[in-house]
Amino acid sequence: MTDTDSHPPAGPAVPEGRDGTPLALAALLSGTLVGTISNNVVNVPMPAILADFDAPLGSGVFIVVGFLLTFTATMPVVGWIGDRFGRRRVYCASMIGTAVCAVGAATAPTLELLIMWRCLGGMAASALGPAVMGLLTWLFAGERRGGAVGAWASVNGIGQAVGPTMGGFIADAWGWRWVFVPLVPVALAGLIGTLRHIPRYPGTRMSFDAVGATALTAGSGLLILGVALVPRLGASIAVLAVIGAAVVVLAFFVRHCLRAAEPFVDVRLVAEVRFARSTLGAFSFMFCLGATLLAVPLYLVGSGQSGSVAGLVLLAVPAAMTVLGPLVGRYLDRIGPRRVLRTGLALLIAGQLALAAATSAGIAERAHGLAATAGILLLVGVGIAFVQTPAATGATRSPAGAQGTGLGLYNLIRFSGSAMGAAWVAIALSGTDGAGGAGYPLAFLVVAAVAVLGLLGSFAGPDPEPAR
């Protein structure tokens, strides 16, 4: 079955001759690249950062999770801001803020200040997801949108490739602080390209549901924070209180939006089957990606490999995403989005089970162990490539995807998966020394279980429109 484009996003008319030009696409994809690299550039240098500040993983994980926490929690709000004040304007402000925060992180004298700059960087970059997706759906219509989303997925793969690999090489050569420096010129180049090649997107006067926006931002932030605190504090009363408060606030958010005349997010549209299963699939593959990109380098470095080697092995995941992204976008409607989605989730399950078996058997100490690990990661990358594009396309084709807040919610849930995947790795590895112990197999088994949930969700309900 295929999802038809029966609900194109509303928006101003695109100026003649400027609808979906290659230079406009390149300018938008530069923001995707910056956001992705900002997210994962610290994964491989993490052991060096922890050693420099003499900090445990339970504290250092906030270098990753802190960025993702603010990045995800503020996405729906910045999605609304983009609709209200203009998506291009908000996108440009995001690029400037990302560059400033990269400089702050590179010069942070303490772990606490590094985490602070990472949190601010996540907040600055949070506009990139909804703004890029919104501008893509505005500039590209019909079948061209699938190709544009495929290119977006491919650049996501490039960012996943450049971030960890670049982080490993730069940290080994000049120290971990230098890993943030390349973000600055890329962000500034994207800013210039946007101003020159993307038409203005005028804002639309609309009401702002402050209660709903605050509840969604606070509830999602508290939930990610509570999970991230588990490795450091365990299942303490404080942690349980934070998670319980998050559940209460999110339940209040849903109740409020159902009753409000003009809710921040129309939760009835969010419950539409196409948006719901796309979002669940996105959460599943990002949980897998976030966990894999943190656990594998920690495992390899803990077994005696250098950061550069770990980054090269990890390259297998984004390499597959980069190569397959455009192809999946091109043939998505011919094959059927749900069929592609299910295939990808099945491959993710197989890849995570293989990683669990490999780490249990101590593959890092075996001959050809690195090659075998790279082969498994290649399978994981193929699975992610098969899930990413149909999930994003399904979300943008749904009624909820016509709204900035809907796209923001989609990206919030998507990147919450990455944050919780990274936090889960820290939980599973608590007390694990080096590459030993049962922490790594357990980590990958739970990731496989999350992918199983995504696969089951893909069978929920028929498509809203008949197959073409």
C-alpha positions as CSV (number, residue, x, y, z in Angstrom):
1,M,0.0,0.0,0.0
2,T,1.0,3.6,-0.5
3,D,0.2,6.8,1.3
4,T,-1.2,9.4,-1.0
5,D,-0.4,13.0,-0.7
6,S,-4.0,14.1,-0.2
7,H,-3.2,16.6,2.6
8,P,-0.4,18.9,1.3
9,P,0.8,21.3,4.0
10,A,-0.6,24.7,3.9
11,G,1.7,27.6,3.4
12,P,2.3,30.8,1.3
13,A,2.8,30.5,-2.4
14,V,6.3,29.8,-3.5
15,P,7.8,32.5,-5.8
16,E,8.0,31.4,-9.4
17,G,11.3,29.8,-10.3
18,R,12.3,29.3,-6.7
19,D,10.2,26.2,-5.9
20,G,12.5,23.3,-5.0
21,T,15.7,24.4,-6.7
22,P,18.9,22.4,-6.1
23,L,20.6,25.3,-4.3
24,A,17.6,25.7,-2.0
25,L,17.7,22.0,-1.2
26,A,21.5,22.2,-0.5
27,A,21.0,25.1,1.8
28,L,18.3,23.2,3.8
29,L,20.4,20.0,4.0
30,S,23.3,21.9,5.4
31,G,21.2,22.5,8.5
32,T,20.4,18.8,8.7
33,L,24.2,18.1,8.5
34,V,25.0,20.6,11.2
35,G,22.3,19.3,13.6
36,T,23.3,15.7,13.1
37,I,27.0,16.3,13.6
38,S,26.3,18.5,16.7
39,N,24.4,15.6,18.1
40,N,26.9,12.8,17.7
41,V,30.4,14.4,17.4
42,V,31.1,13.7,21.1
43,N,30.3,9.9,21.0
44,V,33.7,8.6,20.0
45,P,35.7,11.1,22.1
46,M,33.6,10.4,25.1
47,P,36.2,8.3,26.9
48,A,38.8,11.1,26.4
49,I,36.3,13.7,27.8
50,L,35.6,11.6,30.8
51,A,39.3,11.0,31.4
52,D,40.0,14.7,31.1
53,F,37.4,15.7,33.7
54,D,37.9,12.5,35.8
55,A,34.1,11.9,35.5
56,P,32.1,8.6,35.5
57,L,29.9,7.7,32.5
58,G,26.8,8.3,34.6
59,S,27.7,12.0,34.7
60,G,29.4,12.3,31.3
61,V,26.3,10.8,29.5
62,F,24.7,14.2,30.0
63,I,27.1,15.6,27.4
64,V,25.0,13.5,24.9
65,V,21.7,13.4,26.7
66,G,21.7,17.1,27.7
67,F,21.9,18.2,24.0
68,L,19.1,15.8,23.1
69,L,17.0,16.7,26.0
70,T,16.7,20.4,25.1
71,F,16.8,19.6,21.4
72,T,13.8,17.4,21.6
73,A,11.7,19.1,24.3
74,T,11.7,22.5,22.6
75,M,10.9,21.3,19.0
76,P,7.1,21.7,19.1
77,V,7.5,25.2,20.4
78,V,10.0,26.3,17.8
79,G,7.8,24.6,15.2
80,W,5.0,27.0,16.2
81,I,7.5,29.9,16.3
82,G,8.5,29.0,12.7
83,D,4.8,29.1,11.6
84,R,4.2,32.3,13.4
85,F,7.3,34.4,12.5
86,G,8.5,32.6,9.4
87,R,10.4,29.3,9.1
88,R,13.3,30.7,7.2
89,R,13.9,33.4,9.8
90,V,13.8,30.8,12.7
91,Y,16.1,28.5,10.7
92,C,18.7,31.2,10.2
93,A,18.6,32.1,13.9
94,S,19.1,28.4,14.7
95,M,22.3,28.2,12.5
96,I,23.8,31.2,14.3
97,G,23.0,29.9,17.7
98,T,24.5,26.5,16.9
99,A,27.8,28.1,15.8
100,V,28.0,30.2,19.0
101,C,27.3,27.1,21.2
102,A,30.0,25.1,19.4
103,V,32.5,27.7,20.3
104,G,31.3,27.7,23.9
105,A,31.6,23.9,24.2
106,A,35.1,23.9,22.7
107,T,36.3,26.4,25.4
108,A,34.4,25.0,28.4
109,P,36.8,24.7,31.4
110,T,34.7,22.3,33.4
111,L,32.3,19.4,32.8
112,E,29.4,21.3,34.1
113,L,30.0,24.2,31.7
114,L,30.5,21.8,28.8
115,I,27.1,20.2,29.6
116,M,25.6,23.7,29.9
117,W,26.8,24.6,26.4
118,R,25.6,21.3,25.0
119,C,22.2,21.9,26.5
120,L,22.1,25.4,24.9
121,G,23.4,24.0,21.7
122,G,20.5,21.5,21.6
123,M,18.0,24.3,22.2
124,A,19.6,26.4,19.4
125,A,19.5,23.4,17.0
126,S,16.0,22.4,17.9
127,A,14.5,24.5,15.1
128,L,16.4,22.6,12.4
129,G,14.2,19.5,12.4
130,P,10.7,21.1,12.0
131,A,12.0,24.0,9.9
132,V,13.8,21.8,7.4
133,M,10.9,19.4,7.1
134,G,8.4,22.2,6.9
135,L,10.4,24.1,4.2
136,L,11.0,20.8,2.3
137,T,7.3,20.0,2.2
138,W,6.6,23.7,1.2
139,L,9.1,23.8,-1.7
140,F,8.7,20.3,-3.0
141,A,5.4,18.8,-4.0
142,G,4.1,15.4,-5.3
143,E,6.7,12.8,-6.2
144,R,9.5,15.4,-5.9
145,R,8.9,15.4,-2.2
146,G,9.9,11.8,-1.9
147,G,13.2,12.5,-3.6
148,A,13.8,15.6,-1.4
149,V,13.0,13.6,1.8
150,G,15.3,10.8,0.4
151,A,18.1,13.4,0.0
152,W,17.4,14.6,3.6
153,A,17.7,11.0,4.8
154,S,21.0,10.6,2.9
155,V,22.4,13.8,4.5
156,N,21.3,12.4,7.9
157,G,23.5,9.4,7.0
158,I,26.4,11.7,6.0
159,G,26.1,13.5,9.3
160,Q,26.1,10.3,11.2
161,A,29.2,9.3,9.3
162,V,31.1,12.6,9.6
163,G,30.3,13.1,13.3
164,P,31.7,10.0,15.1
165,T,34.5,9.5,12.6
166,M,35.6,13.1,12.6
167,G,35.3,13.2,16.4
168,G,37.6,10.1,16.7
169,F,40.3,11.4,14.3
170,I,40.3,15.0,15.6
171,A,40.3,13.9,19.2
172,D,43.2,11.6,18.6
173,A,45.2,14.2,16.7
174,W,44.5,17.5,18.5
175,G,42.3,16.7,21.5
176,W,38.6,16.5,22.0
177,R,38.0,20.2,22.2
178,W,38.7,20.6,18.5
179,V,35.8,18.4,17.5
180,F,33.4,21.3,17.8
181,V,35.4,23.7,15.7
182,P,34.3,22.4,12.2
183,L,30.7,23.0,13.1
184,V,31.2,26.8,12.9
185,P,32.1,27.3,9.2
186,V,29.5,24.7,8.1
187,A,26.7,26.5,10.0
188,L,27.8,29.9,8.6
189,A,27.9,28.5,5.1
190,G,24.4,27.1,5.5
191,L,23.2,30.5,6.8
192,I,24.5,32.3,3.7
193,G,23.1,29.7,1.4
194,T,19.7,30.0,3.1
195,L,19.6,33.8,2.8
196,R,20.5,33.6,-0.9
197,H,18.5,30.7,-2.2
198,I,15.5,30.1,0.0
199,P,12.5,32.5,-0.4
200,R,11.0,34.2,2.5
201,Y,8.4,32.3,4.4
202,P,6.1,34.9,5.9
203,G,4.7,34.2,9.4
204,T,1.0,33.7,10.1
205,R,-0.9,35.3,12.9
206,M,-2.2,32.6,15.2
207,S,-3.0,32.1,18.8
208,F,-0.5,30.5,21.2
209,D,-1.7,27.9,23.6
210,A,0.8,28.7,26.4
211,V,-0.5,26.1,28.7
212,G,-0.3,23.3,26.2
213,A,3.1,24.4,25.0
214,T,4.5,24.6,28.5
215,A,3.0,21.2,29.5
216,L,4.4,19.4,26.4
217,T,7.9,21.0,26.8
218,A,8.1,20.4,30.6
219,G,6.7,16.9,30.4
220,S,8.9,15.6,27.7
221,G,12.0,17.2,29.2
222,L,11.3,15.7,32.6
223,L,10.8,12.3,31.1
224,I,14.1,12.3,29.3
225,L,15.8,13.8,32.3
226,G,14.4,11.1,34.6
227,V,15.6,8.3,32.4
228,A,19.1,9.9,32.1
229,L,19.4,10.2,35.9
230,V,19.0,6.4,36.4
231,P,22.7,5.5,35.7
232,R,23.8,8.1,38.3
233,L,21.1,7.8,41.0
234,G,19.6,4.4,40.3
235,A,15.8,3.8,40.9
236,S,15.8,6.3,43.7
237,I,12.8,8.2,45.0
238,A,14.0,11.4,43.3
239,V,14.3,9.7,39.9
240,L,10.9,8.0,40.3
241,A,9.4,11.4,41.3
242,V,10.8,13.0,38.1
243,I,9.4,10.3,35.9
244,G,6.1,10.3,37.7
245,A,5.8,14.1,37.4
246,A,6.6,13.7,33.6
247,V,3.7,11.2,33.2
248,V,1.3,13.5,35.1
249,V,2.3,16.6,33.1
250,L,2.0,14.8,29.7
251,A,-1.4,13.3,30.7
252,F,-2.5,16.9,31.6
253,F,-1.2,18.0,28.2
254,V,-3.4,15.5,26.3
255,R,-6.5,16.3,28.4
256,H,-5.9,20.0,27.9
257,C,-5.5,19.8,24.2
258,L,-8.7,17.7,23.8
259,R,-10.7,20.4,25.6
260,A,-9.0,23.6,24.3
261,A,-10.7,25.5,21.5
262,E,-7.3,26.2,19.8
263,P,-4.9,23.6,21.3
264,F,-1.1,23.8,20.9
265,V,-1.2,20.4,19.2
266,D,-4.4,18.9,17.8
267,V,-4.0,15.5,19.4
268,R,-6.9,14.1,17.4
269,L,-4.7,14.6,14.2
270,V,-1.7,13.1,16.0
271,A,-3.7,10.0,16.7
272,E,-4.4,9.5,13.0
273,V,-2.9,6.1,12.1
274,R,-0.4,7.2,9.5
275,F,1.2,9.8,11.8
276,A,1.1,7.4,14.8
277,R,2.8,4.5,13.1
278,S,5.4,6.8,11.4
279,T,6.2,8.4,14.7
280,L,6.5,5.0,16.4
281,G,8.8,3.7,13.7
282,A,10.9,6.9,13.9
283,F,11.2,6.5,17.7
284,S,12.3,2.9,17.3
285,F,15.0,3.5,14.7
286,M,16.4,6.5,16.6
287,F,16.5,4.5,19.9
288,C,18.5,2.0,18.0
289,L,20.8,4.6,16.4
290,G,21.4,6.5,19.6
291,A,22.2,3.3,21.5
292,T,24.5,1.9,18.8
293,L,26.5,5.1,18.2
294,L,27.3,5.3,21.9
295,A,27.6,1.6,22.9
296,V,29.8,0.4,20.0
297,P,32.6,3.0,20.4
298,L,32.6,2.5,24.2
299,Y,32.9,-1.2,23.6
300,L,35.7,-1.0,21.1
301,V,37.7,1.6,23.0
302,G,37.2,-0.4,26.2
303,S,38.7,-3.4,24.4
304,G,41.9,-1.5,23.5
305,Q,41.1,0.1,20.1
306,S,41.8,3.7,19.4
307,G,39.2,6.4,18.9
308,S,40.2,6.6,15.2
309,V,39.6,2.9,14.7
310,A,36.3,3.0,16.6
311,G,35.2,5.9,14.4
312,L,36.1,4.0,11.2
313,V,34.3,0.9,12.2
314,L,31.2,2.9,13.2
315,L,31.3,4.5,9.7
316,A,29.5,1.4,8.4
317,V,26.2,2.5,9.8
318,P,26.0,6.0,8.2
319,A,27.6,4.8,5.0
320,A,24.6,2.5,4.4
321,M,22.2,5.3,5.3
322,T,24.0,7.7,2.9
323,V,24.0,5.3,-0.1
324,L,20.5,4.0,0.4
325,G,18.7,7.2,1.4
326,P,18.1,8.5,-2.1
327,L,17.2,5.1,-3.5
328,V,14.6,4.4,-0.8
329,G,13.1,7.9,-1.5
330,R,13.0,7.2,-5.2
331,Y,11.3,3.8,-5.1
332,L,9.3,4.2,-1.9
333,D,5.9,4.6,-3.5
334,R,6.5,1.9,-6.0
335,I,7.3,-0.7,-3.3
336,G,5.0,0.6,-0.6
337,P,6.0,2.7,2.4
338,R,4.8,0.2,5.0
339,R,6.5,-2.7,3.3
340,V,9.8,-0.8,3.3
341,L,9.3,0.3,6.9
342,R,8.7,-3.3,8.1
343,T,11.7,-4.6,6.2
344,G,13.9,-2.0,7.8
345,L,12.7,-2.8,11.3
346,A,13.2,-6.5,10.7
347,L,16.8,-5.8,9.7
348,L,17.3,-3.6,12.8
349,I,16.1,-6.5,15.0
350,A,18.5,-8.9,13.3
351,G,21.4,-6.4,13.6
352,Q,20.9,-5.8,17.3
353,L,20.6,-9.5,18.1
354,A,23.9,-10.0,16.2
355,L,25.6,-7.2,18.2
356,A,24.3,-8.9,21.5
357,A,25.8,-12.2,20.4
358,A,29.0,-10.7,19.2
359,T,29.7,-8.7,22.4
360,S,28.7,-11.7,24.5
361,A,31.3,-13.8,22.7
362,G,34.0,-11.1,23.0
363,I,34.3,-10.4,19.3
364,A,36.7,-7.5,19.8
365,E,39.4,-9.9,21.0
366,R,39.0,-12.3,18.1
367,A,40.7,-12.3,14.7
368,H,38.8,-10.4,12.1
369,G,36.6,-9.1,15.0
370,L,36.6,-5.5,13.6
371,A,35.5,-6.7,10.2
372,A,32.7,-8.7,11.7
373,T,31.6,-5.8,13.8
374,A,31.6,-3.5,10.7
375,G,29.5,-6.1,8.8
376,I,26.9,-6.1,11.6
377,L,26.8,-2.4,11.7
378,L,26.3,-2.3,7.9
379,L,23.2,-4.4,8.4
380,V,22.0,-1.9,11.1
381,G,22.6,1.0,8.7
382,V,20.6,-0.7,6.0
383,G,17.7,-1.2,8.4
384,I,17.8,2.5,9.5
385,A,17.9,3.6,5.9
386,F,14.8,1.6,5.2
387,V,12.9,3.0,8.2
388,Q,13.9,6.6,8.1
389,T,12.4,7.7,4.8
390,P,9.0,6.0,5.0
391,A,8.6,7.3,8.5
392,A,9.4,10.9,7.6
393,T,7.3,10.8,4.4
394,G,4.3,9.3,6.2
395,A,4.5,12.0,8.9
396,T,4.7,14.9,6.4
397,R,1.8,13.4,4.4
398,S,-0.5,13.2,7.4
399,P,-2.8,16.0,8.4
400,A,-0.7,16.6,11.6
401,G,2.3,17.1,9.4
402,A,0.7,20.2,7.8
403,Q,1.3,22.0,11.1
404,G,4.6,23.2,12.5
405,T,3.7,21.9,15.9
406,G,2.8,18.5,14.4
407,L,6.2,18.3,12.7
408,G,7.8,19.5,16.0
409,L,6.0,16.7,17.9
410,Y,7.2,14.1,15.3
411,N,10.8,15.3,15.7
412,L,10.4,15.5,19.5
413,I,9.4,11.8,19.7
414,R,12.0,10.9,17.1
415,F,14.9,12.4,19.0
416,S,13.5,11.3,22.3
417,G,14.3,7.9,21.0
418,S,17.9,8.8,20.4
419,A,18.2,10.4,23.9
420,M,16.6,7.4,25.6
421,G,18.7,5.0,23.6
422,A,21.9,6.7,24.8
423,A,20.6,6.9,28.4
424,W,19.7,3.2,28.2
425,V,23.3,2.3,27.3
426,A,24.5,4.2,30.4
427,I,22.0,2.3,32.5
428,A,23.0,-1.1,31.1
429,L,26.7,-0.4,31.4
430,S,26.6,0.9,35.0
431,G,29.4,-0.8,36.8
432,T,30.8,-2.4,33.6
433,D,34.6,-2.1,33.2
434,G,35.9,-2.0,29.7
435,A,34.5,-4.4,27.2
436,G,33.7,-7.1,29.8
437,G,30.5,-8.0,31.6
438,A,27.0,-8.6,30.5
439,G,26.1,-5.0,30.1
440,Y,26.7,-4.8,26.3
441,P,24.6,-7.9,25.3
442,L,21.8,-6.7,27.6
443,A,21.9,-3.2,26.0
444,F,21.6,-4.6,22.5
445,L,18.8,-7.1,23.4
446,V,16.6,-4.3,24.8
447,V,17.3,-2.2,21.7
448,A,16.1,-5.2,19.6
449,A,12.9,-5.3,21.7
450,V,12.2,-1.7,21.0
451,A,12.5,-2.4,17.3
452,V,10.0,-5.3,17.7
453,L,7.5,-2.8,19.2
454,G,8.0,-0.5,16.1
455,L,7.5,-3.5,13.8
456,L,4.2,-4.5,15.6
457,G,3.0,-0.9,15.4
458,S,3.5,-0.9,11.6
459,F,0.6,-3.3,11.3
460,A,-1.8,-0.9,13.0
461,G,-4.8,0.1,10.9
462,P,-5.3,0.5,7.2
463,D,-3.9,3.4,5.2
464,P,-6.2,6.5,5.3
465,E,-6.3,6.5,1.5
466,P,-6.7,3.5,-0.8
467,A,-3.6,2.3,-2.7
468,R,-2.9,3.9,-6.0
